[in-house]
Amino acid sequence: MIVMINGAAHEVTDGTTVAQAVSTLTASTTGVAVAVNDEVVTRSAWETTALSDSDRVEVLTAVQGG
């Protein structure tokens, strides 16, 4: 199935979770927020939230600078 992650099409297997999608973009475990179809997914739900075909996933990472 195809999902959009940060605006780019990605082919993923059925049953792919938010946690698995995030791991394709970053190894960071802190400072990351995720929304699926404009709904925020809490970190505690990443492992149990399965993606569906055509879902739109936005992965945001905090950046610190000066």
PQR file of N, CA, C, O and H, with PARSE charges and radii, in Angstrom:
ATOM      1  N   MET A   1       0.848  -1.180   0.000 -0.4000 1.5000
ATOM      2  CA  MET A   1       0.000   0.000   0.000 -0.0000 2.0000
ATOM      3  C   MET A   1       0.887   1.234   0.000  0.5500 1.7000
ATOM      4  O   MET A   1       2.058   1.172   0.377 -0.5500 1.4000
ATOM      5  N   ILE A   2       0.330   2.333  -0.418 -0.4000 1.5000
ATOM      6  CA  ILE A   2       1.071   3.594  -0.516 -0.0000 2.0000
ATOM      7  C   ILE A   2       0.547   4.569   0.542  0.5500 1.7000
ATOM      8  O   ILE A   2      -0.657   4.799   0.650 -0.5500 1.4000
ATOM      9  H   ILE A   2      -0.621   2.384  -0.724  0.4000 1.0000
ATOM     10  N   VAL A   3       1.470   5.134   1.315 -0.4000 1.5000
ATOM     11  CA  VAL A   3       1.137   6.200   2.251 -0.0000 2.0000
ATOM     12  C   VAL A   3       2.042   7.389   1.942  0.5500 1.7000
ATOM     13  O   VAL A   3       3.146   7.226   1.423 -0.5500 1.4000
ATOM     14  H   VAL A   3       2.449   4.947   1.228  0.4000 1.0000
ATOM     15  N   MET A   4       1.570   8.565   2.263 -0.4000 1.5000
ATOM     16  CA  MET A   4       2.358   9.776   2.087 -0.0000 2.0000
ATOM     17  C   MET A   4       3.002  10.113   3.427  0.5500 1.7000
ATOM     18  O   MET A   4       2.304  10.330   4.417 -0.5500 1.4000
ATOM     19  H   MET A   4       0.673   8.698   2.685  0.4000 1.0000
ATOM     20  N   ILE A   5       4.327  10.156   3.460 -0.4000 1.5000
ATOM     21  CA  ILE A   5       5.053  10.515   4.671 -0.0000 2.0000
ATOM     22  C   ILE A   5       5.822  11.791   4.384  0.5500 1.7000
ATOM     23  O   ILE A   5       6.734  11.814   3.558 -0.5500 1.4000
ATOM     24  H   ILE A   5       4.895   9.979   2.656  0.4000 1.0000
ATOM     25  N   ASN A   6       5.440  12.850   5.079 -0.4000 1.5000
ATOM     26  CA  ASN A   6       6.037  14.179   4.883 -0.0000 2.0000
ATOM     27  C   ASN A   6       6.003  14.577   3.408  0.5500 1.7000
ATOM     28  O   ASN A   6       6.961  15.145   2.884 -0.5500 1.4000
ATOM     29  H   ASN A   6       4.699  12.832   5.750  0.4000 1.0000
ATOM     30  N   GLY A   7       4.898  14.275   2.756 -0.4000 1.5000
ATOM     31  CA  GLY A   7       4.683  14.708   1.379 -0.0000 2.0000
ATOM     32  C   GLY A   7       5.251  13.805   0.308  0.5500 1.7000
ATOM     33  O   GLY A   7       5.088  14.089  -0.879 -0.5500 1.4000
ATOM     34  H   GLY A   7       4.120  13.814   3.182  0.4000 1.0000
ATOM     35  N   ALA A   8       5.915  12.724   0.690 -0.4000 1.5000
ATOM     36  CA  ALA A   8       6.505  11.809  -0.294 -0.0000 2.0000
ATOM     37  C   ALA A   8       5.818  10.447  -0.194  0.5500 1.7000
ATOM     38  O   ALA A   8       5.527   9.964   0.900 -0.5500 1.4000
ATOM     39  H   ALA A   8       6.048  12.494   1.654  0.4000 1.0000
ATOM     40  N   ALA A   9       5.564   9.839  -1.349 -0.4000 1.5000
ATOM     41  CA  ALA A   9       4.914   8.531  -1.385 -0.0000 2.0000
ATOM     42  C   ALA A   9       5.890   7.451  -0.936  0.5500 1.7000
ATOM     43  O   ALA A   9       7.038   7.409  -1.379 -0.5500 1.4000
ATOM     44  H   ALA A   9       5.800  10.231  -2.238  0.4000 1.0000
ATOM     45  N   HIS A  10       5.416   6.578  -0.050 -0.4000 1.5000
ATOM     46  CA  HIS A  10       6.205   5.446   0.433 -0.0000 2.0000
ATOM     47  C   HIS A  10       5.358   4.194   0.311  0.5500 1.7000
ATOM     48  O   HIS A  10       4.185   4.190   0.686 -0.5500 1.4000
ATOM     49  H   HIS A  10       4.484   6.612   0.310  0.4000 1.0000
ATOM     50  N   GLU A  11       5.952   3.134  -0.213 -0.4000 1.5000
ATOM     51  CA  GLU A  11       5.252   1.858  -0.258 -0.0000 2.0000
ATOM     52  C   GLU A  11       5.572   1.108   1.031  0.5500 1.7000
ATOM     53  O   GLU A  11       6.737   0.887   1.361 -0.5500 1.4000
ATOM     54  H   GLU A  11       6.905   3.138  -0.517  0.4000 1.0000
ATOM     55  N   VAL A  12       4.525   0.721   1.751 -0.4000 1.5000
ATOM     56  CA  VAL A  12       4.685  -0.005   3.012 -0.0000 2.0000
ATOM     57  C   VAL A  12       3.795  -1.238   2.979  0.5500 1.7000
ATOM     58  O   VAL A  12       2.851  -1.315   2.193 -0.5500 1.4000
ATOM     59  H   VAL A  12       3.578   0.901   1.483  0.4000 1.0000
ATOM     60  N   THR A  13       4.103  -2.189   3.829 -0.4000 1.5000
ATOM     61  CA  THR A  13       3.294  -3.410   3.889 -0.0000 2.0000
ATOM     62  C   THR A  13       2.047  -3.173   4.721  0.5500 1.7000
ATOM     63  O   THR A  13       2.011  -2.280   5.568 -0.5500 1.4000
ATOM     64  H   THR A  13       4.871  -2.127   4.467  0.4000 1.0000
ATOM     65  N   ASP A  14       1.028  -3.981   4.474 -0.4000 1.5000
ATOM     66  CA  ASP A  14      -0.183  -3.919   5.290 -0.0000 2.0000
ATOM     67  C   ASP A  14       0.196  -4.144   6.746  0.5500 1.7000
ATOM     68  O   ASP A  14       1.039  -4.988   7.051 -0.5500 1.4000
ATOM     69  H   ASP A  14       1.057  -4.706   3.786  0.4000 1.0000
ATOM     70  N   GLY A  15      -0.422  -3.395   7.636 -0.4000 1.5000
ATOM     71  CA  GLY A  15      -0.148  -3.549   9.056 -0.0000 2.0000
ATOM     72  C   GLY A  15       0.988  -2.692   9.566  0.5500 1.7000
ATOM     73  O   GLY A  15       1.309  -2.740  10.753 -0.5500 1.4000
ATOM     74  H   GLY A  15      -1.106  -2.709   7.388  0.4000 1.0000
ATOM     75  N   THR A  16       1.608  -1.901   8.692 -0.4000 1.5000
ATOM     76  CA  THR A  16       2.683  -1.011   9.135 -0.0000 2.0000
ATOM     77  C   THR A  16       2.129  -0.037  10.170  0.5500 1.7000
ATOM     78  O   THR A  16       1.064   0.552   9.982 -0.5500 1.4000
ATOM     79  H   THR A  16       1.347  -1.861   7.727  0.4000 1.0000
ATOM     80  N   THR A  17       2.870   0.120  11.264 -0.4000 1.5000
ATOM     81  CA  THR A  17       2.430   1.013  12.326 -0.0000 2.0000
ATOM     82  C   THR A  17       3.076   2.389  12.194  0.5500 1.7000
ATOM     83  O   THR A  17       4.025   2.579  11.434 -0.5500 1.4000
ATOM     84  H   THR A  17       3.735  -0.358  11.416  0.4000 1.0000
ATOM     85  N   VAL A  18       2.545   3.330  12.943 -0.4000 1.5000
ATOM     86  CA  VAL A  18       3.130   4.666  12.991 -0.0000 2.0000
ATOM     87  C   VAL A  18       4.584   4.570  13.452  0.5500 1.7000
ATOM     88  O   VAL A  18       5.449   5.249  12.900 -0.5500 1.4000
ATOM     89  H   VAL A  18       1.774   3.176  13.561  0.4000 1.0000
ATOM     90  N   ALA A  19       4.861   3.740  14.451 -0.4000 1.5000
ATOM     91  CA  ALA A  19       6.229   3.592  14.952 -0.0000 2.0000
ATOM     92  C   ALA A  19       7.175   3.132  13.852  0.5500 1.7000
ATOM     93  O   ALA A  19       8.297   3.629  13.751 -0.5500 1.4000
ATOM     94  H   ALA A  19       4.158   3.188  14.899  0.4000 1.0000
ATOM     95  N   GLN A  20       6.737   2.199  13.036 -0.4000 1.5000
ATOM     96  CA  GLN A  20       7.581   1.713  11.938 -0.0000 2.0000
ATOM     97  C   GLN A  20       7.797   2.802  10.897  0.5500 1.7000
ATOM     98  O   GLN A  20       8.896   2.931  10.358 -0.5500 1.4000
ATOM     99  H   GLN A  20       5.826   1.795  13.117  0.4000 1.0000
ATOM    100  N   ALA A  21       6.776   3.579  10.611 -0.4000 1.5000
ATOM    101  CA  ALA A  21       6.909   4.669   9.646 -0.0000 2.0000
ATOM    102  C   ALA A  21       7.885   5.723  10.156  0.5500 1.7000
ATOM    103  O   ALA A  21       8.713   6.226   9.396 -0.5500 1.4000
ATOM    104  H   ALA A  21       5.883   3.475  11.048  0.4000 1.0000
ATOM    105  N   VAL A  22       7.788   6.054  11.433 -0.4000 1.5000
ATOM    106  CA  VAL A  22       8.697   7.043  12.016 -0.0000 2.0000
ATOM    107  C   VAL A  22      10.139   6.554  11.941  0.5500 1.7000
ATOM    108  O   VAL A  22      11.050   7.333  11.661 -0.5500 1.4000
ATOM    109  H   VAL A  22       7.115   5.645  12.049  0.4000 1.0000
ATOM    110  N   SER A  23      10.344   5.271  12.188 -0.4000 1.5000
ATOM    111  CA  SER A  23      11.712   4.742  12.191 -0.0000 2.0000
ATOM    112  C   SER A  23      12.369   4.800  10.814  0.5500 1.7000
ATOM    113  O   SER A  23      13.594   4.725  10.716 -0.5500 1.4000
ATOM    114  H   SER A  23       9.604   4.638  12.416  0.4000 1.0000
ATOM    115  N   THR A  24      11.577   4.930   9.751 -0.4000 1.5000
ATOM    116  CA  THR A  24      12.167   5.068   8.422 -0.0000 2.0000
ATOM    117  C   THR A  24      12.754   6.463   8.207  0.5500 1.7000
ATOM    118  O   THR A  24      13.578   6.668   7.316 -0.5500 1.4000
ATOM    119  H   THR A  24      10.582   4.991   9.831  0.4000 1.0000
ATOM    120  N   LEU A  25      12.324   7.416   9.028 -0.4000 1.5000
ATOM    121  CA  LEU A  25      12.786   8.795   8.866 -0.0000 2.0000
ATOM    122  C   LEU A  25      13.811   9.231   9.892  0.5500 1.7000
ATOM    123  O   LEU A  25      14.710  10.011   9.578 -0.5500 1.4000
ATOM    124  H   LEU A  25      11.654   7.249   9.752  0.4000 1.0000
ATOM    125  N   THR A  26      13.687   8.735  11.118 -0.4000 1.5000
ATOM    126  CA  THR A  26      14.576   9.192  12.178 -0.0000 2.0000
ATOM    127  C   THR A  26      14.771   8.101  13.217  0.5500 1.7000
ATOM    128  O   THR A  26      13.864   7.319  13.502 -0.5500 1.4000
ATOM    129  H   THR A  26      12.957   8.101  11.373  0.4000 1.0000
ATOM    130  N   ALA A  27      15.962   8.068  13.769 -0.4000 1.5000
ATOM    131  CA  ALA A  27      16.246   7.142  14.865 -0.0000 2.0000
ATOM    132  C   ALA A  27      15.997   7.817  16.206  0.5500 1.7000
ATOM    133  O   ALA A  27      16.103   7.184  17.256 -0.5500 1.4000
ATOM    134  H   ALA A  27      16.698   8.703  13.537  0.4000 1.0000
ATOM    135  N   SER A  28      15.667   9.098  16.165 -0.4000 1.5000
ATOM    136  CA  SER A  28      15.440   9.862  17.389 -0.0000 2.0000
ATOM    137  C   SER A  28      14.231   9.320  18.140  0.5500 1.7000
ATOM    138  O   SER A  28      13.218   8.953  17.543 -0.5500 1.4000
ATOM    139  H   SER A  28      15.581   9.612  15.312  0.4000 1.0000
ATOM    140  N   THR A  29      14.361   9.279  19.456 -0.4000 1.5000
ATOM    141  CA  THR A  29      13.251   8.804  20.279 -0.0000 2.0000
ATOM    142  C   THR A  29      12.610   9.938  21.076  0.5500 1.7000
ATOM    143  O   THR A  29      11.602   9.734  21.754 -0.5500 1.4000
ATOM    144  H   THR A  29      15.183   9.577  19.941  0.4000 1.0000
ATOM    145  N   THR A  30      13.188  11.116  20.994 -0.4000 1.5000
ATOM    146  CA  THR A  30      12.612  12.263  21.698 -0.0000 2.0000
ATOM    147  C   THR A  30      12.462  13.421  20.722  0.5500 1.7000
ATOM    148  O   THR A  30      13.140  13.476  19.696 -0.5500 1.4000
ATOM    149  H   THR A  30      14.006  11.282  20.443  0.4000 1.0000
ATOM    150  N   GLY A  31      11.572  14.338  21.052 -0.4000 1.5000
ATOM    151  CA  GLY A  31      11.379  15.518  20.224 -0.0000 2.0000
ATOM    152  C   GLY A  31      10.709  15.230  18.896  0.5500 1.7000
ATOM    153  O   GLY A  31      10.924  15.954  17.925 -0.5500 1.4000
ATOM    154  H   GLY A  31      11.022  14.293  21.885  0.4000 1.0000
ATOM    155  N   VAL A  32       9.890  14.171  18.838 -0.4000 1.5000
ATOM    156  CA  VAL A  32       9.218  13.796  17.599 -0.0000 2.0000
ATOM    157  C   VAL A  32       7.708  13.827  17.825  0.5500 1.7000
ATOM    158  O   VAL A  32       7.214  13.309  18.826 -0.5500 1.4000
ATOM    159  H   VAL A  32       9.715  13.582  19.628  0.4000 1.0000
ATOM    160  N   ALA A  33       6.986  14.432  16.899 -0.4000 1.5000
ATOM    161  CA  ALA A  33       5.528  14.454  16.937 -0.0000 2.0000
ATOM    162  C   ALA A  33       5.008  13.906  15.612  0.5500 1.7000
ATOM    163  O   ALA A  33       5.626  14.099  14.565 -0.5500 1.4000
ATOM    164  H   ALA A  33       7.388  14.854  16.086  0.4000 1.0000
ATOM    165  N   VAL A  34       3.861  13.215  15.669 -0.4000 1.5000
ATOM    166  CA  VAL A  34       3.300  12.587  14.473 -0.0000 2.0000
ATOM    167  C   VAL A  34       1.814  12.899  14.367  0.5500 1.7000
ATOM    168  O   VAL A  34       1.083  12.891  15.357 -0.5500 1.4000
ATOM    169  H   VAL A  34       3.360  13.058  16.520  0.4000 1.0000
ATOM    170  N   ALA A  35       1.392  13.174  13.141 -0.4000 1.5000
ATOM    171  CA  ALA A  35      -0.031  13.317  12.838 -0.0000 2.0000
ATOM    172  C   ALA A  35      -0.354  12.413  11.653  0.5500 1.7000
ATOM    173  O   ALA A  35       0.414  12.330  10.694 -0.5500 1.4000
ATOM    174  H   ALA A  35       1.987  13.181  12.336  0.4000 1.0000
ATOM    175  N   VAL A  36      -1.482  11.749  11.729 -0.4000 1.5000
ATOM    176  CA  VAL A  36      -1.971  10.924  10.629 -0.0000 2.0000
ATOM    177  C   VAL A  36      -3.309  11.510  10.191  0.5500 1.7000
ATOM    178  O   VAL A  36      -4.251  11.597  10.978 -0.5500 1.4000
ATOM    179  H   VAL A  36      -2.105  11.817  12.508  0.4000 1.0000
ATOM    180  N   ASN A  37      -3.376  11.908   8.932 -0.4000 1.5000
ATOM    181  CA  ASN A  37      -4.583  12.536   8.386 -0.0000 2.0000
ATOM    182  C   ASN A  37      -5.036  13.702   9.257  0.5500 1.7000
ATOM    183  O   ASN A  37      -6.220  13.840   9.566 -0.5500 1.4000
ATOM    184  H   ASN A  37      -2.610  11.838   8.292  0.4000 1.0000
ATOM    185  N   ASP A  38      -4.073  14.541   9.650 -0.4000 1.5000
ATOM    186  CA  ASP A  38      -4.305  15.759  10.429 -0.0000 2.0000
ATOM    187  C   ASP A  38      -4.738  15.520  11.871  0.5500 1.7000
ATOM    188  O   ASP A  38      -5.194  16.453  12.533 -0.5500 1.4000
ATOM    189  H   ASP A  38      -3.111  14.428   9.399  0.4000 1.0000
ATOM    190  N   GLU A  39      -4.608  14.297  12.373 -0.4000 1.5000
ATOM    191  CA  GLU A  39      -4.926  13.970  13.766 -0.0000 2.0000
ATOM    192  C   GLU A  39      -3.635  13.572  14.472  0.5500 1.7000
ATOM    193  O   GLU A  39      -2.932  12.667  14.023 -0.5500 1.4000
ATOM    194  H   GLU A  39      -4.238  13.540  11.835  0.4000 1.0000
ATOM    195  N   VAL A  40      -3.324  14.244  15.572 -0.4000 1.5000
ATOM    196  CA  VAL A  40      -2.112  13.919  16.322 -0.0000 2.0000
ATOM    197  C   VAL A  40      -2.236  12.514  16.903  0.5500 1.7000
ATOM    198  O   VAL A  40      -3.278  12.140  17.440 -0.5500 1.4000
ATOM    199  H   VAL A  40      -3.895  14.979  15.937  0.4000 1.0000
ATOM    200  N   VAL A  41      -1.163  11.749  16.786 -0.4000 1.5000
ATOM    201  CA  VAL A  41      -1.104  10.404  17.362 -0.0000 2.0000
ATOM    202  C   VAL A  41      -0.141  10.478  18.546  0.5500 1.7000
ATOM    203  O   VAL A  41       1.037  10.790  18.374 -0.5500 1.4000
ATOM    204  H   VAL A  41      -0.317  12.053  16.349  0.4000 1.0000
ATOM    205  N   THR A  42      -0.644  10.190  19.741 -0.4000 1.5000
ATOM    206  CA  THR A  42       0.207  10.243  20.925 -0.0000 2.0000
ATOM    207  C   THR A  42       1.278   9.165  20.841  0.5500 1.7000
ATOM    208  O   THR A  42       1.062   8.099  20.264 -0.5500 1.4000
ATOM    209  H   THR A  42      -1.601   9.936  19.880  0.4000 1.0000
ATOM    210  N   ARG A  43       2.412   9.453  21.413 -0.4000 1.5000
ATOM    211  CA  ARG A  43       3.534   8.523  21.362 -0.0000 2.0000
ATOM    212  C   ARG A  43       3.153   7.148  21.911  0.5500 1.7000
ATOM    213  O   ARG A  43       3.623   6.131  21.402 -0.5500 1.4000
ATOM    214  H   ARG A  43       2.587  10.319  21.881  0.4000 1.0000
ATOM    215  N   SER A  44       2.327   7.106  22.921 -0.4000 1.5000
ATOM    216  CA  SER A  44       1.930   5.827  23.509 -0.0000 2.0000
ATOM    217  C   SER A  44       1.101   4.977  22.545  0.5500 1.7000
ATOM    218  O   SER A  44       0.948   3.775  22.759 -0.5500 1.4000
ATOM    219  H   SER A  44       1.946   7.932  23.335  0.4000 1.0000
ATOM    220  N   ALA A  45       0.571   5.585  21.494 -0.4000 1.5000
ATOM    221  CA  ALA A  45      -0.255   4.858  20.522 -0.0000 2.0000
ATOM    222  C   ALA A  45       0.492   4.508  19.235  0.5500 1.7000
ATOM    223  O   ALA A  45      -0.081   3.856  18.362 -0.5500 1.4000
ATOM    224  H   ALA A  45       0.695   6.562  21.320  0.4000 1.0000
ATOM    225  N   TRP A  46       1.736   4.917  19.095 -0.4000 1.5000
ATOM    226  CA  TRP A  46       2.479   4.671  17.853 -0.0000 2.0000
ATOM    227  C   TRP A  46       2.566   3.187  17.515  0.5500 1.7000
ATOM    228  O   TRP A  46       2.384   2.812  16.356 -0.5500 1.4000
ATOM    229  H   TRP A  46       2.201   5.447  19.804  0.4000 1.0000
ATOM    230  N   GLU A  47       2.840   2.337  18.500 -0.4000 1.5000
ATOM    231  CA  GLU A  47       3.027   0.902  18.248 -0.0000 2.0000
ATOM    232  C   GLU A  47       1.734   0.195  17.867  0.5500 1.7000
ATOM    233  O   GLU A  47       1.767  -0.856  17.227 -0.5500 1.4000
ATOM    234  H   GLU A  47       2.988   2.642  19.441  0.4000 1.0000
ATOM    235  N   THR A  48       0.605   0.759  18.253 -0.4000 1.5000
ATOM    236  CA  THR A  48      -0.676   0.091  18.011 -0.0000 2.0000
ATOM    237  C   THR A  48      -1.515   0.754  16.923  0.5500 1.7000
ATOM    238  O   THR A  48      -2.588   0.258  16.579 -0.5500 1.4000
ATOM    239  H   THR A  48       0.579   1.613  18.773  0.4000 1.0000
ATOM    240  N   THR A  49      -1.037   1.859  16.386 -0.4000 1.5000
ATOM    241  CA  THR A  49      -1.784   2.560  15.334 -0.0000 2.0000
ATOM    242  C   THR A  49      -1.286   2.109  13.968  0.5500 1.7000
ATOM    243  O   THR A  49      -0.181   2.450  13.545 -0.5500 1.4000
ATOM    244  H   THR A  49      -0.165   2.261  16.666  0.4000 1.0000
ATOM    245  N   ALA A  50      -2.130   1.329  13.286 -0.4000 1.5000
ATOM    246  CA  ALA A  50      -1.776   0.822  11.956 -0.0000 2.0000
ATOM    247  C   ALA A  50      -2.166   1.849  10.895  0.5500 1.7000
ATOM    248  O   ALA A  50      -3.182   2.534  11.014 -0.5500 1.4000
ATOM    249  H   ALA A  50      -3.027   1.051  13.629  0.4000 1.0000
ATOM    250  N   LEU A  51      -1.349   1.940   9.870 -0.4000 1.5000
ATOM    251  CA  LEU A  51      -1.632   2.840   8.759 -0.0000 2.0000
ATOM    252  C   LEU A  51      -2.503   2.137   7.729  0.5500 1.7000
ATOM    253  O   LEU A  51      -2.498   0.911   7.615 -0.5500 1.4000
ATOM    254  H   LEU A  51      -0.524   1.384   9.773  0.4000 1.0000
ATOM    255  N   SER A  52      -3.246   2.937   6.986 -0.4000 1.5000
ATOM    256  CA  SER A  52      -4.094   2.431   5.907 -0.0000 2.0000
ATOM    257  C   SER A  52      -3.645   3.041   4.590  0.5500 1.7000
ATOM    258  O   SER A  52      -2.970   4.071   4.566 -0.5500 1.4000
ATOM    259  H   SER A  52      -3.250   3.933   7.078  0.4000 1.0000
ATOM    260  N   ASP A  53      -4.023   2.401   3.505 -0.4000 1.5000
ATOM    261  CA  ASP A  53      -3.676   2.896   2.178 -0.0000 2.0000
ATOM    262  C   ASP A  53      -4.119   4.347   2.031  0.5500 1.7000
ATOM    263  O   ASP A  53      -5.230   4.701   2.426 -0.5500 1.4000
ATOM    264  H   ASP A  53      -4.572   1.565   3.524  0.4000 1.0000
ATOM    265  N   SER A  54      -3.276   5.165   1.480 -0.4000 1.5000
ATOM    266  CA  SER A  54      -3.514   6.588   1.207 -0.0000 2.0000
ATOM    267  C   SER A  54      -3.479   7.485   2.439  0.5500 1.7000
ATOM    268  O   SER A  54      -3.827   8.662   2.342 -0.5500 1.4000
ATOM    269  H   SER A  54      -2.373   4.877   1.159  0.4000 1.0000
ATOM    270  N   ASP A  55      -3.068   6.965   3.597 -0.4000 1.5000
ATOM    271  CA  ASP A  55      -2.936   7.826   4.772 -0.0000 2.0000
ATOM    272  C   ASP A  55      -1.870   8.879   4.521  0.5500 1.7000
ATOM    273  O   ASP A  55      -0.917   8.656   3.775 -0.5500 1.4000
ATOM    274  H   ASP A  55      -2.785   6.009   3.676  0.4000 1.0000
ATOM    275  N   ARG A  56      -2.049  10.031   5.159 -0.4000 1.5000
ATOM    276  CA  ARG A  56      -1.073  11.114   5.114 -0.0000 2.0000
ATOM    277  C   ARG A  56      -0.435  11.223   6.496  0.5500 1.7000
ATOM    278  O   ARG A  56      -1.111  11.520   7.481 -0.5500 1.4000
ATOM    279  H   ARG A  56      -2.824  10.212   5.766  0.4000 1.0000
ATOM    280  N   VAL A  57       0.864  10.983   6.558 -0.4000 1.5000
ATOM    281  CA  VAL A  57       1.601  10.992   7.818 -0.0000 2.0000
ATOM    282  C   VAL A  57       2.570  12.170   7.811  0.5500 1.7000
ATOM    283  O   VAL A  57       3.334  12.358   6.864 -0.5500 1.4000
ATOM    284  H   VAL A  57       1.413  10.742   5.758  0.4000 1.0000
ATOM    285  N   GLU A  58       2.527  12.952   8.875 -0.4000 1.5000
ATOM    286  CA  GLU A  58       3.477  14.053   9.035 -0.0000 2.0000
ATOM    287  C   GLU A  58       4.310  13.764  10.269  0.5500 1.7000
ATOM    288  O   GLU A  58       3.775  13.595  11.365 -0.5500 1.4000
ATOM    289  H   GLU A  58       1.907  12.799   9.645  0.4000 1.0000
ATOM    290  N   VAL A  59       5.614  13.709  10.091 -0.4000 1.5000
ATOM    291  CA  VAL A  59       6.545  13.468  11.187 -0.0000 2.0000
ATOM    292  C   VAL A  59       7.347  14.741  11.393  0.5500 1.7000
ATOM    293  O   VAL A  59       8.047  15.195  10.487 -0.5500 1.4000
ATOM    294  H   VAL A  59       6.049  13.847   9.201  0.4000 1.0000
ATOM    295  N   LEU A  60       7.247  15.313  12.574 -0.4000 1.5000
ATOM    296  CA  LEU A  60       7.923  16.569  12.893 -0.0000 2.0000
ATOM    297  C   LEU A  60       8.942  16.314  13.973  0.5500 1.7000
ATOM    298  O   LEU A  60       8.650  15.641  14.962 -0.5500 1.4000
ATOM    299  H   LEU A  60       6.679  14.945  13.310  0.4000 1.0000
ATOM    300  N   THR A  61      10.142  16.847  13.794 -0.4000 1.5000
ATOM    301  CA  THR A  61      11.177  16.719  14.811 -0.0000 2.0000
ATOM    302  C   THR A  61      11.569  18.102  15.303  0.5500 1.7000
ATOM    303  O   THR A  61      11.681  19.051  14.526 -0.5500 1.4000
ATOM    304  H   THR A  61      10.379  17.394  12.990  0.4000 1.0000
ATOM    305  N   ALA A  62      11.774  18.193  16.606 -0.4000 1.5000
ATOM    306  CA  ALA A  62      12.191  19.459  17.214 -0.0000 2.0000
ATOM    307  C   ALA A  62      13.642  19.715  16.837  0.5500 1.7000
ATOM    308  O   ALA A  62      14.475  18.809  16.839 -0.5500 1.4000
ATOM    309  H   ALA A  62      11.683  17.423  17.237  0.4000 1.0000
ATOM    310  N   VAL A  63      13.922  20.971  16.515 -0.4000 1.5000
ATOM    311  CA  VAL A  63      15.281  21.369  16.161 -0.0000 2.0000
ATOM    312  C   VAL A  63      15.671  22.524  17.067  0.5500 1.7000
ATOM    313  O   VAL A  63      14.905  23.468  17.260 -0.5500 1.4000
ATOM    314  H   VAL A  63      13.245  21.708  16.514  0.4000 1.0000
ATOM    315  N   GLN A  64      16.847  22.435  17.606 -0.4000 1.5000
ATOM    316  CA  GLN A  64      17.326  23.481  18.502 -0.0000 2.0000
ATOM    317  C   GLN A  64      18.474  24.206  17.819  0.5500 1.7000
ATOM    318  O   GLN A  64      19.335  23.590  17.190 -0.5500 1.4000
ATOM    319  H   GLN A  64      17.469  21.668  17.449  0.4000 1.0000
ATOM    320  N   GLY A  65      18.471  25.492  17.951 -0.4000 1.5000
ATOM    321  CA  GLY A  65      19.550  26.252  17.323 -0.0000 2.0000
ATOM    322  C   GLY A  65      19.591  27.654  17.861  0.5500 1.7000
ATOM    323  O   GLY A  65      18.838  28.016  18.766 -0.5500 1.4000
ATOM    324  H   GLY A  65      17.772  25.992  18.462  0.4000 1.0000
ATOM    325  N   GLY A  66      20.463  28.424  17.307 -0.4000 1.5000
ATOM    326  CA  GLY A  66      20.592  29.782  17.806 -0.0000 2.0000
ATOM    327  C   GLY A  66      20.849  30.752  16.724  0.5500 1.7000
ATOM    328  O   GLY A  66      20.983  31.947  16.986 -0.5500 1.4000
ATOM    329  H   GLY A  66      21.075  28.130  16.572  0.4000 1.0000
TER
END
